[in-house]
Amino acid sequence: MKIILLLGASALALGACASSPTALPSVEAQQATASATAPLIYTGYQNPFAEFQSRSPSEPRPWRAVNEEQSEAN
């Protein structure tokens, strides 16, 4: 426990002795559009659930028949 407190105190002391922090990078370039002359292509709205098929639970079936349906021979 004493080692953890010593490490924490030393980290705070070294942080206080450090020089002034560097400035953050400018975010204006990141927020600007890539090109004002580039063509804008609108793809339209695509419903993510358009091809959704509801699969409700079914009755239990004999395992041998299910295995034969799933086999590579069919």
N, CA, C and O atoms as CSV, one atom per row, in Angstrom:
chain,resi,resn,atom,element,x,y,z
A,1,MET,N,N,0.818,-1.186,0.000
A,1,MET,CA,C,0.000,0.000,0.000
A,1,MET,C,C,0.865,1.255,0.000
A,1,MET,O,O,0.549,2.236,-0.673
A,2,LYS,N,N,1.964,1.218,0.763
A,2,LYS,CA,C,2.847,2.384,0.826
A,2,LYS,C,C,3.524,2.631,-0.515
A,2,LYS,O,O,3.772,3.775,-0.894
A,3,ILE,N,N,3.822,1.542,-1.234
A,3,ILE,CA,C,4.469,1.696,-2.543
A,3,ILE,C,C,3.526,2.386,-3.522
A,3,ILE,O,O,3.952,3.228,-4.313
A,4,ILE,N,N,2.253,2.030,-3.470
A,4,ILE,CA,C,1.280,2.646,-4.378
A,4,ILE,C,C,1.158,4.137,-4.074
A,4,ILE,O,O,1.102,4.957,-4.990
A,5,LEU,N,N,1.117,4.488,-2.786
A,5,LEU,CA,C,1.047,5.907,-2.432
A,5,LEU,C,C,2.307,6.648,-2.857
A,5,LEU,O,O,2.232,7.786,-3.322
A,6,LEU,N,N,3.458,6.015,-2.700
A,6,LEU,CA,C,4.714,6.627,-3.108
A,6,LEU,C,C,4.758,6.842,-4.620
A,6,LEU,O,O,5.196,7.891,-5.092
A,7,LEU,N,N,4.305,5.848,-5.370
A,7,LEU,CA,C,4.270,5.993,-6.831
A,7,LEU,C,C,3.302,7.088,-7.258
A,7,LEU,O,O,3.602,7.860,-8.169
A,8,GLY,N,N,2.148,7.160,-6.613
A,8,GLY,CA,C,1.183,8.207,-6.942
A,8,GLY,C,C,1.716,9.587,-6.624
A,8,GLY,O,O,1.538,10.520,-7.406
A,9,ALA,N,N,2.375,9.726,-5.470
A,9,ALA,CA,C,2.935,11.021,-5.094
A,9,ALA,C,C,4.060,11.428,-6.030
A,9,ALA,O,O,4.183,12.599,-6.389
A,10,SER,N,N,4.887,10.456,-6.428
A,10,SER,CA,C,5.973,10.794,-7.354
A,10,SER,C,C,5.429,11.179,-8.730
A,10,SER,O,O,5.996,12.052,-9.387
A,11,ALA,N,N,4.364,10.559,-9.169
A,11,ALA,CA,C,3.770,10.926,-10.453
A,11,ALA,C,C,3.222,12.352,-10.398
A,11,ALA,O,O,3.369,13.120,-11.349
A,12,LEU,N,N,2.591,12.695,-9.275
A,12,LEU,CA,C,2.095,14.067,-9.132
A,12,LEU,C,C,3.238,15.073,-9.072
A,12,LEU,O,O,3.142,16.158,-9.646
A,13,ALA,N,N,4.313,14.721,-8.386
A,13,ALA,CA,C,5.448,15.637,-8.286
A,13,ALA,C,C,6.109,15.836,-9.641
A,13,ALA,O,O,6.458,16.960,-10.002
A,14,LEU,N,N,6.285,14.750,-10.398
A,14,LEU,CA,C,6.881,14.882,-11.730
A,14,LEU,C,C,5.970,15.657,-12.671
A,14,LEU,O,O,6.447,16.414,-13.517
A,15,GLY,N,N,4.681,15.476,-12.530
A,15,GLY,CA,C,3.746,16.221,-13.359
A,15,GLY,C,C,3.775,17.696,-13.062
A,15,GLY,O,O,3.616,18.513,-13.969
A,16,ALA,N,N,3.980,18.064,-11.786
A,16,ALA,CA,C,4.040,19.479,-11.404
A,16,ALA,C,C,5.325,20.123,-11.900
A,16,ALA,O,O,5.354,21.325,-12.165
A,17,CYS,N,N,6.394,19.330,-12.030
A,17,CYS,CA,C,7.679,19.879,-12.469
A,17,CYS,C,C,7.810,19.944,-13.991
A,17,CYS,O,O,8.755,20.542,-14.506
A,18,ALA,N,N,6.888,19.346,-14.697
A,18,ALA,CA,C,6.980,19.297,-16.153
A,18,ALA,C,C,6.765,20.684,-16.751
A,18,ALA,O,O,6.190,21.567,-16.114
A,19,SER,N,N,7.229,20.857,-17.960
A,19,SER,CA,C,7.029,22.132,-18.649
A,19,SER,C,C,5.566,22.278,-19.041
A,19,SER,O,O,4.772,21.356,-18.852
A,20,SER,N,N,5.216,23.419,-19.578
A,20,SER,CA,C,3.822,23.657,-19.944
A,20,SER,C,C,3.390,22.652,-21.001
A,20,SER,O,O,4.193,22.267,-21.851
A,21,PRO,N,N,2.150,22.228,-20.959
A,21,PRO,CA,C,1.690,21.206,-21.915
A,21,PRO,C,C,1.649,21.754,-23.338
A,21,PRO,O,O,1.470,22.954,-23.550
A,22,THR,N,N,1.813,20.882,-24.284
A,22,THR,CA,C,1.758,21.294,-25.687
A,22,THR,C,C,0.317,21.604,-26.071
A,22,THR,O,O,-0.622,21.039,-25.511
A,23,ALA,N,N,0.158,22.485,-27.008
A,23,ALA,CA,C,-1.172,22.875,-27.451
A,23,ALA,C,C,-1.817,21.743,-28.228
A,23,ALA,O,O,-1.133,20.948,-28.874
A,24,LEU,N,N,-3.124,21.677,-28.161
A,24,LEU,CA,C,-3.861,20.663,-28.911
A,24,LEU,C,C,-3.836,21.004,-30.397
A,24,LEU,O,O,-3.753,22.180,-30.752
A,25,PRO,N,N,-3.905,20.006,-31.270
A,25,PRO,CA,C,-3.908,20.294,-32.707
A,25,PRO,C,C,-5.199,20.999,-33.123
A,25,PRO,O,O,-6.229,20.888,-32.457
A,26,SER,N,N,-5.123,21.703,-34.204
A,26,SER,CA,C,-6.282,22.418,-34.718
A,26,SER,C,C,-7.278,21.420,-35.303
A,26,SER,O,O,-6.903,20.545,-36.084
A,27,VAL,N,N,-8.537,21.554,-34.927
A,27,VAL,CA,C,-9.558,20.643,-35.431
A,27,VAL,C,C,-10.318,21.236,-36.609
A,27,VAL,O,O,-11.208,20.591,-37.163
A,28,GLU,N,N,-9.974,22.454,-36.992
A,28,GLU,CA,C,-10.670,23.086,-38.113
A,28,GLU,C,C,-10.459,22.307,-39.400
A,28,GLU,O,O,-11.384,22.170,-40.201
A,29,ALA,N,N,-9.255,21.796,-39.606
A,29,ALA,CA,C,-8.982,21.038,-40.820
A,29,ALA,C,C,-9.751,19.714,-40.820
A,29,ALA,O,O,-10.143,19.224,-41.879
A,30,GLN,N,N,-9.963,19.144,-39.654
A,30,GLN,CA,C,-10.697,17.885,-39.586
A,30,GLN,C,C,-12.184,18.090,-39.820
A,30,GLN,O,O,-12.861,17.197,-40.329
A,31,GLN,N,N,-12.697,19.256,-39.453
A,31,GLN,CA,C,-14.116,19.523,-39.603
A,31,GLN,C,C,-14.474,20.041,-40.987
A,31,GLN,O,O,-15.645,20.020,-41.366
A,32,ALA,N,N,-13.504,20.499,-41.738
A,32,ALA,CA,C,-13.773,21.016,-43.085
A,32,ALA,C,C,-14.119,19.857,-44.022
A,32,ALA,O,O,-13.683,18.725,-43.811
A,33,THR,N,N,-14.885,20.145,-45.030
A,33,THR,CA,C,-15.229,19.109,-46.002
A,33,THR,C,C,-14.000,18.761,-46.826
A,33,THR,O,O,-13.063,19.554,-46.923
A,34,ALA,N,N,-14.007,17.594,-47.408
A,34,ALA,CA,C,-12.851,17.139,-48.177
A,34,ALA,C,C,-12.619,18.035,-49.391
A,34,ALA,O,O,-11.494,18.472,-49.634
A,35,SER,N,N,-13.647,18.302,-50.131
A,35,SER,CA,C,-13.524,19.156,-51.302
A,35,SER,C,C,-14.870,19.797,-51.574
A,35,SER,O,O,-15.891,19.112,-51.642
A,36,ALA,N,N,-14.872,21.099,-51.729
A,36,ALA,CA,C,-16.126,21.800,-51.991
A,36,ALA,C,C,-16.611,21.555,-53.414
A,36,ALA,O,O,-17.797,21.731,-53.694
A,37,THR,N,N,-15.720,21.153,-54.319
A,37,THR,CA,C,-16.116,20.956,-55.713
A,37,THR,C,C,-16.445,19.495,-56.021
A,37,THR,O,O,-16.852,19.188,-57.142
A,38,ALA,N,N,-16.283,18.601,-55.070
A,38,ALA,CA,C,-16.566,17.190,-55.310
A,38,ALA,C,C,-18.067,16.982,-55.482
A,38,ALA,O,O,-18.861,17.629,-54.798
A,39,PRO,N,N,-18.466,16.090,-56.384
A,39,PRO,CA,C,-19.899,15.857,-56.580
A,39,PRO,C,C,-20.508,15.159,-55.359
A,39,PRO,O,O,-19.890,14.281,-54.756
A,40,LEU,N,N,-21.705,15.559,-55.015
A,40,LEU,CA,C,-22.418,14.973,-53.890
A,40,LEU,C,C,-23.364,13.915,-54.430
A,40,LEU,O,O,-24.244,14.217,-55.235
A,41,ILE,N,N,-23.188,12.698,-53.996
A,41,ILE,CA,C,-24.025,11.596,-54.472
A,41,ILE,C,C,-24.949,11.186,-53.340
A,41,ILE,O,O,-24.488,10.790,-52.270
A,42,TYR,N,N,-26.252,11.278,-53.572
A,42,TYR,CA,C,-27.239,10.884,-52.578
A,42,TYR,C,C,-27.667,9.455,-52.880
A,42,TYR,O,O,-28.178,9.173,-53.963
A,43,THR,N,N,-27.462,8.566,-51.939
A,43,THR,CA,C,-27.798,7.158,-52.176
A,43,THR,C,C,-29.226,6.834,-51.794
A,43,THR,O,O,-29.722,5.769,-52.161
A,44,GLY,N,N,-29.894,7.693,-51.085
A,44,GLY,CA,C,-31.271,7.438,-50.695
A,44,GLY,C,C,-31.346,6.592,-49.441
A,44,GLY,O,O,-30.352,6.007,-49.011
A,45,TYR,N,N,-32.510,6.535,-48.870
A,45,TYR,CA,C,-32.713,5.780,-47.642
A,45,TYR,C,C,-32.874,4.307,-47.964
A,45,TYR,O,O,-33.630,3.936,-48.862
A,46,GLN,N,N,-32.163,3.477,-47.232
A,46,GLN,CA,C,-32.295,2.029,-47.384
A,46,GLN,C,C,-32.714,1.457,-46.042
A,46,GLN,O,O,-31.990,1.573,-45.053
A,47,ASN,N,N,-33.866,0.849,-46.015
A,47,ASN,CA,C,-34.387,0.276,-44.785
A,47,ASN,C,C,-33.541,-0.930,-44.397
A,47,ASN,O,O,-33.443,-1.874,-45.182
A,48,PRO,N,N,-32.927,-0.935,-43.216
A,48,PRO,CA,C,-32.081,-2.066,-42.831
A,48,PRO,C,C,-32.872,-3.344,-42.581
A,48,PRO,O,O,-32.288,-4.428,-42.569
A,49,PHE,N,N,-34.163,-3.249,-42.386
A,49,PHE,CA,C,-34.986,-4.423,-42.123
A,49,PHE,C,C,-35.817,-4.827,-43.346
A,49,PHE,O,O,-36.809,-5.541,-43.201
A,50,ALA,N,N,-35.435,-4.388,-44.526
A,50,ALA,CA,C,-36.225,-4.651,-45.718
A,50,ALA,C,C,-36.329,-6.144,-46.021
A,50,ALA,O,O,-37.390,-6.611,-46.435
A,51,GLU,N,N,-35.258,-6.897,-45.825
A,51,GLU,CA,C,-35.271,-8.326,-46.152
A,51,GLU,C,C,-35.431,-9.204,-44.914
A,51,GLU,O,O,-35.116,-10.393,-44.955
A,52,PHE,N,N,-35.912,-8.639,-43.827
A,52,PHE,CA,C,-36.066,-9.390,-42.587
A,52,PHE,C,C,-37.185,-10.411,-42.707
A,52,PHE,O,O,-38.272,-10.103,-43.196
A,53,GLN,N,N,-36.910,-11.621,-42.259
A,53,GLN,CA,C,-37.916,-12.669,-42.232
A,53,GLN,C,C,-38.026,-13.172,-40.800
A,53,GLN,O,O,-37.033,-13.573,-40.194
A,54,SER,N,N,-39.216,-13.147,-40.277
A,54,SER,CA,C,-39.429,-13.600,-38.913
A,54,SER,C,C,-39.255,-15.112,-38.839
A,54,SER,O,O,-39.818,-15.846,-39.651
A,55,ARG,N,N,-38.496,-15.566,-37.888
A,55,ARG,CA,C,-38.279,-16.998,-37.709
A,55,ARG,C,C,-38.717,-17.358,-36.296
A,55,ARG,O,O,-37.968,-17.195,-35.333
A,56,SER,N,N,-39.929,-17.843,-36.197
A,56,SER,CA,C,-40.458,-18.218,-34.893
A,56,SER,C,C,-40.047,-19.656,-34.564
A,56,SER,O,O,-39.753,-20.432,-35.474
A,57,PRO,N,N,-40.023,-20.017,-33.294
A,57,PRO,CA,C,-39.644,-21.381,-32.919
A,57,PRO,C,C,-40.616,-22.399,-33.499
A,57,PRO,O,O,-41.812,-22.136,-33.620
A,58,SER,N,N,-40.099,-23.530,-33.846
A,58,SER,CA,C,-40.942,-24.590,-34.422
A,58,SER,C,C,-40.988,-25.779,-33.469
A,58,SER,O,O,-40.280,-25.821,-32.463
A,59,GLU,N,N,-41.819,-26.720,-33.805
A,59,GLU,CA,C,-41.963,-27.932,-32.995
A,59,GLU,C,C,-40.671,-28.739,-33.042
A,59,GLU,O,O,-39.955,-28.696,-34.043
A,60,PRO,N,N,-40.365,-29.464,-31.991
A,60,PRO,CA,C,-39.199,-30.356,-32.035
A,60,PRO,C,C,-39.401,-31.444,-33.080
A,60,PRO,O,O,-40.496,-31.988,-33.221
A,61,ARG,N,N,-38.344,-31.752,-33.802
A,61,ARG,CA,C,-38.414,-32.783,-34.843
A,61,ARG,C,C,-37.426,-33.881,-34.505
A,61,ARG,O,O,-36.498,-33.661,-33.726
A,62,PRO,N,N,-37.609,-35.059,-35.078
A,62,PRO,CA,C,-36.673,-36.153,-34.823
A,62,PRO,C,C,-35.268,-35.772,-35.315
A,62,PRO,O,O,-35.114,-35.251,-36.419
A,63,TRP,N,N,-34.266,-36.032,-34.504
A,63,TRP,CA,C,-32.915,-35.596,-34.831
A,63,TRP,C,C,-32.362,-36.291,-36.057
A,63,TRP,O,O,-31.562,-35.697,-36.780
A,64,ARG,N,N,-32.756,-37.526,-36.319
A,64,ARG,CA,C,-32.239,-38.242,-37.483
A,64,ARG,C,C,-32.712,-37.577,-38.786
A,64,ARG,O,O,-31.934,-37.440,-39.730
A,65,ALA,N,N,-33.961,-37.174,-38.834
A,65,ALA,CA,C,-34.481,-36.521,-40.043
A,65,ALA,C,C,-33.802,-35.171,-40.260
A,65,ALA,O,O,-33.490,-34.806,-41.394
A,66,VAL,N,N,-33.575,-34.438,-39.187
A,66,VAL,CA,C,-32.913,-33.139,-39.310
A,66,VAL,C,C,-31.477,-33.323,-39.789
A,66,VAL,O,O,-31.015,-32.556,-40.634
A,67,ASN,N,N,-30.764,-34.317,-39.273
A,67,ASN,CA,C,-29.388,-34.580,-39.707
A,67,ASN,C,C,-29.337,-34.974,-41.175
A,67,ASN,O,O,-28.431,-34.552,-41.894
A,68,GLU,N,N,-30.272,-35.760,-41.622
A,68,GLU,CA,C,-30.278,-36.156,-43.028
A,68,GLU,C,C,-30.568,-34.974,-43.954
A,68,GLU,O,O,-30.038,-34.908,-45.063
A,69,GLU,N,N,-31.410,-34.041,-43.499
A,69,GLU,CA,C,-31.676,-32.841,-44.304
A,69,GLU,C,C,-30.433,-31.963,-44.415
A,69,GLU,O,O,-30.218,-31.330,-45.449
A,70,GLN,N,N,-29.614,-31.916,-43.368
A,70,GLN,CA,C,-28.441,-31.058,-43.328
A,70,GLN,C,C,-27.186,-31.719,-43.880
A,70,GLN,O,O,-26.155,-31.059,-44.007
A,71,SER,N,N,-27.245,-32.981,-44.205
A,71,SER,CA,C,-26.041,-33.688,-44.653
A,71,SER,C,C,-25.585,-33.185,-46.013
A,71,SER,O,O,-26.364,-32.581,-46.750
A,72,GLU,N,N,-24.323,-33.433,-46.346
A,72,GLU,CA,C,-23.754,-32.975,-47.612
A,72,GLU,C,C,-24.263,-33.769,-48.803
A,72,GLU,O,O,-24.163,-33.313,-49.942
A,73,ALA,N,N,-24.798,-34.930,-48.555
A,73,ALA,CA,C,-25.297,-35.758,-49.653
A,73,ALA,C,C,-26.534,-35.135,-50.290
A,73,ALA,O,O,-26.812,-35.402,-51.459
A,74,ASN,N,N,-27.280,-34.320,-49.565
A,74,ASN,CA,C,-28.506,-33.707,-50.117
A,74,ASN,C,C,-28.198,-32.413,-50.796
A,74,ASN,O,O,-29.102,-31.759,-51.316
